[in-house]
Amino acid sequence: MYADDETIRRILTSTGDTWAVVGLSGNRSRAAYGVADVLQRYGKRVVPVHPKAETVHGERGYASLAEIPFPVDVVDVFVNSELAGQVADEAAAIGAKAVWFQLGVVDEKAYERARAAGLDMVMDRCPAIEIPRLG
C-alpha cells in the first residue's frame, strides 16, 4: 500500500499549497489539466512543469523542476512509471516536502528513495479524487 489516509490528509491539508504538476500542459484532454484545475479550486497554487513550459491555468510553466525559482511543497507526477523515479529524485533535490504519483504511476524503488530522503509520498492515487473526500 503506497497511500495511507494519514499521509494523504497531511499532503493535502498541511504540507503546503504550492504544487508542481509534472506533465501539465495546455492540452485540455489530458488528465493533468483537469486535476490541476481541481487543485486550484481547492486553493493550491499549481505550477506547470513540461518541456514546452506553457502557461496553464494562469500560472507560468517551467521546463523542469530545477528551473522553478521559488519553493515547491508537493510534486505531482503525471509521467509514465519509467520516468517517474527520476522526477521523484529531482523533487528531493529541490527540497519538496512530498511527491504524489498519479493513478497508474508506480515505482517502488522511487517510493523507497523518497521516503528515505524524508519526503511524504503517495503512489497510484489521484489528489482530485482524494481532496473532496476530506470534506
C-alpha positions in Angstrom: 0.0 0.0 0.0 1.5 3.3 -1.1 -1.0 5.7 0.2 -2.3 5.6 3.8 -5.1 8.0 4.8 -2.9 9.9 7.2 -0.2 10.7 4.6 -2.9 11.7 2.0 -4.5 14.0 4.5 -1.2 15.6 5.6 -0.1 16.2 2.0 -3.5 17.7 1.0 -4.0 19.8 4.1 -0.8 20.8 5.8 2.2 20.1 3.6 1.8 23.4 1.7 -0.1 24.9 -1.1 2.5 25.1 -4.0 2.2 22.1 -6.2 4.4 21.5 -9.2 2.5 19.3 -11.7 5.0 17.5 -13.8 3.5 16.7 -17.2 1.0 19.6 -17.1 0.5 21.3 -20.5 -2.3 23.3 -22.1 -3.8 20.1 -23.6 -7.3 20.1 -22.1 -7.9 16.4 -22.9 -5.1 15.3 -20.6 -5.8 14.2 -17.0 -3.2 16.6 -15.7 -5.2 19.6 -17.0 -8.3 18.6 -15.1 -6.5 17.6 -11.9 -4.7 20.9 -11.8 -8.0 22.7 -12.2 -9.4 20.8 -9.2 -6.3 21.6 -7.1 -6.6 25.3 -7.9 -10.3 25.2 -6.9 -9.2 23.9 -3.5 -6.7 26.7 -3.1 -3.5 25.2 -4.3 -1.0 27.1 -6.5 -0.4 24.9 -9.5 3.0 25.2 -11.3 3.1 23.5 -14.7 6.3 21.5 -15.4 6.6 20.4 -19.0 9.2 20.6 -21.7 7.0 23.2 -23.5 7.0 25.4 -20.4 3.5 26.6 -21.2 1.4 28.9 -19.1 -1.6 26.8 -17.9 -4.5 27.9 -15.6 -2.9 31.3 -15.4 0.5 30.0 -14.0 3.8 30.3 -15.8 5.2 26.9 -16.8 8.8 25.7 -16.4 10.7 23.1 -18.4 12.0 21.3 -15.3 11.6 21.3 -11.5 15.1 22.8 -11.2 14.0 25.9 -13.1 11.3 26.9 -10.6 12.7 29.9 -8.8 10.6 29.5 -5.6 9.9 26.7 -3.1 7.7 23.8 -4.1 5.8 21.9 -1.5 4.4 18.9 -3.5 5.4 17.4 -6.8 2.5 15.8 -8.6 3.8 13.4 -11.2 1.9 12.7 -14.5 4.6 10.9 -16.4 4.9 7.2 -17.0 6.3 4.9 -14.4 9.7 4.6 -16.3 10.3 8.3 -15.9 8.7 8.9 -12.5 11.7 7.8 -10.4 13.9 10.5 -11.9 11.2 13.1 -11.1 11.0 11.9 -7.5 14.7 12.2 -7.2 14.5 15.8 -8.6 11.7 16.6 -6.1 14.0 15.6 -3.3 16.9 17.6 -4.8 14.8 20.9 -4.9 13.6 20.4 -1.3 10.0 19.4 -1.9 8.2 18.0 1.1 6.1 15.4 -0.8 5.8 13.5 -4.0 2.5 12.3 -5.4 2.5 9.7 -8.2 -0.8 9.7 -10.1 -3.1 6.8 -10.8 -1.1 4.1 -12.7 2.3 5.6 -11.9 4.2 3.1 -9.8 7.9 2.8 -9.0 8.6 1.0 -5.7 12.3 1.9 -5.7 11.5 5.6 -6.2 9.0 5.4 -3.3 11.6 3.9 -1.1 14.2 6.6 -2.1 11.7 9.4 -1.5 10.7 8.1 1.9 14.4 7.6 2.9 15.0 11.2 1.9 12.3 12.3 4.3 9.6 13.1 1.8 6.0 12.1 2.2 4.9 10.0 -0.8 1.7 8.7 -2.3 1.7 6.4 -5.3 -1.1 5.3 -7.7 -3.7 7.7 -6.4 -5.2 11.0 -7.6 -5.4 14.1 -5.5 -8.5 15.3 -7.4 -10.3 12.2 -6.1 -8.9 12.4 -2.6 -9.2 16.1 -1.8 -13.1 16.2 -1.9 -13.2 13.3 0.5 -11.5 15.4 3.2 -14.8 17.3 3.4 
